[in-house]
């Protein structure tokens, strides 16, 4: 009889815990981050090795721009799962965002860690799209003296092209736009939109026409065409 009571107690505890996690997950999906955070933190107290909860807490911290907290959560994950490209990517991303929010001297000391996190993620997963985008952005934004270069950025744009042609065209467009080669950038964005025909490709080409080229006529014509589909 005691064994039955014990088993029932354990079952109830597991069910309640899972229910708490499910509620937190739904709140997260609804972008109710503060409410989700409370439930996730409570759930983690009784399930300290529930790594999906740790990831959610890192994501919430990132959404709130609490970079130290996000870094802490993602570090726990990448240390526990050193072969997970996604955890290395998220760790590098949080580090990179913190570097943008601190003074230049502090940021300089963080750049190598950011780069290595992204490079590790890229090495671990040859098809991790987000990491390659991050490396394109990083190498374009970094001064040459700190390792930035168009050649390095283009390397990862080329890798994106091999994974997803839409991302490849968008990355090429971004690089050409960055260096004000607007004719080439326009062609890249058009290629991406003709192939992808998505809200993402539409928005990129529309914003390029409207904000970069200041060509409202082209932007509005593109919008009319997209709205008809």
N, C-alpha and C positions, 0 to 999 in steps of 0.2 A: 504493500500500500504506500509506504514511504517513497519507494522508487517512482511510483506513478505520480505522486504529488510533486516530486522533484522534477520529473520530466515535463509535467504540465507547467510548472513555474518557469523552467528554462524556455519552453515553447512560447509562453506569453511574453517573456522578456525579449526574445528574438523578434516576435511579431510586432511588439510595440516599438522596438528599435528601428526595424525596417520601415514601419509606418512613419516614424519621425523623419527618417532619411528621405522617404518618398515625398513627404510634404515639403521638406526643405528644397528638394530638387525641383518640384513644381513651382515653388516661389522663385527660385533662381531663374527658371525658364520664363517667368512672368516679369523678370527684372526687378523683383521686390527683394533687393539684395540685403537690406538690413534685417528683414524678417527671416530670410533664408540663413543669414549668418548666425543668428541666435540658435536656430535649430541645428545647424551643422556643428557648431561648437559644443552644444549639449550632447549631440550624438557621438562626437569624437571622444568625449570624456569616458564613455563606456565602451568605445570601439577605437582605441588609440592607433590601431594599425589599419584603419579603413582609409586606404590611400585615395580613393575617389573623393572622399570628404575633404581631405587635405588639398586636393587639386581644386575643388570648388572654392574652398576658403582662399586659396591663392588667386583664383579668378575674380572673386569678389573684391579682394584687396586691390587687384589691378584695376578693376572698374572704378574703384574709389580713389585711384592714384596714390594708394598707400604702398609705395614701392618697397620699403623695407620689409613689410609684412609679406608682400607677394614673393619677394626674393627668399625669405625664410621658408615659406611653404614649398616653393619649387625646388629649393636646395635639398630639402628633405626628400623629395621625390626623386630627383636626379641622382642623389647619393645612394638611395635605396635601389633604384633601377637605372644603373649607369648606361644601359644599352637602349634606353628609351629616347628616341630622337625628339619626341614631342616635349618631354620634360626638360631636356637641354634647351630646346627652342624657347619654351616659356621662361626658363631661368634667364637665358640671355636677353630675352625681350624685356623682362622686368628690370634687369641690370641696366640695359640701354636706356629705358625710360627714366630711371633714377639718374643716370649720368646727365641726361638733358635738364634735370631739375636742380642740379647742384652747381657750385662754382667750377670754373674751368680747371683749376688745379686738381680738385677732387675727381672731376670727370676724366682727366687724363689717366689717373691711376686705375680707372675701371675699364678703359677701352680694350685692353688685352683680354680681360676676362669675358667681356661681351663677345668679342670676335671669336675667341676659342670655343665659347658655348655654341655659337651658331655653326662654326666649322665642324664641331663634334657632331651636332645634329645632322648636318649635311652628309657627313661620312657614314653615320649610322643608318640613314634612310635615303637612298638614292632618288626617291620620288617624293620627298617632303617639300611640298610647294612653298609653304609659309616661310620655311627657313631660307630658301633661295631668294625669296622676295626680301627678306630681312637683310641678307648679304648684299643684294643690289643697292638697297637704301644705304646701308652702312658704308660701303666703299665709295658711293657717290658723295656722301656727306662728310666723310673724313678728309681732312687736309692730306695732301700727298706726303708730308713729313711724318704723318702718323699711320701711313699705310693705305690711304685712300687712292683709288685710281679708276679711270673709266675701264681699263682693261680687265681689272678684277670684277667690276660690276657686270661687264659684258659676259664674262665667263659664266656667271650664274644666270644671266638672262638666257644664254644659250642652253644651259641645262633645263631651264624652265620650258624652252621651246621643245625640247625632247620629251618632256613630261606632259605638257599641255600647250598646244599651239596658241590658244587664246591668251594664256598667261605669258607665253613667250613674246607674242606681238605687243601685249600691254607693257611688258618690261622693256622691250626695245623702244617703244614709244616714250616711256618714262625717261629713259636715258637720253634719247634725242631731244625731248622737251627740256630736260635739265640743262643741256648744252645749247639750247635755243636753235636747234636744227628743226625748225617747225614744219618744213615741208615733209621731211622724213617722218617726224613724229605723227603728223596727220595721216600719212599712209599707213603707219603701224596701227594706229587706233582704228582706222577704217577697216583694215584687215581683221583686227580682233573682233570688231562689231559684226562684220559680215559673217564671220565664222561662228561667233558665240550668240549674237542676237539676244543678249540678256540685259537686265537692268544695269548690271555692272559695266558692260561694254558701252551701253548707251550713255550712261552717266559720265563715263570717262571722256568719250568723244564730245558729248554736249558741253561739259565743263571746259574742255580744251577750246572749242569754238567760242563759247560765251566769255570765258574769263581770260584765256590766254591770247587768242587771236582777236578778241573783241568783235567777232563777226556774229551779230545777233541773227542775221538772216539765215546763215547756215545752221545755227543752233535751233532756230524755230522750225526750219524745214525738216531737220533730223527728228525733232520731237513729233511733228505731224506724222511723219512716216512710221515712227515707232509706235505711236498711239493707235494707228490703224491695224497693227498686227495683233 
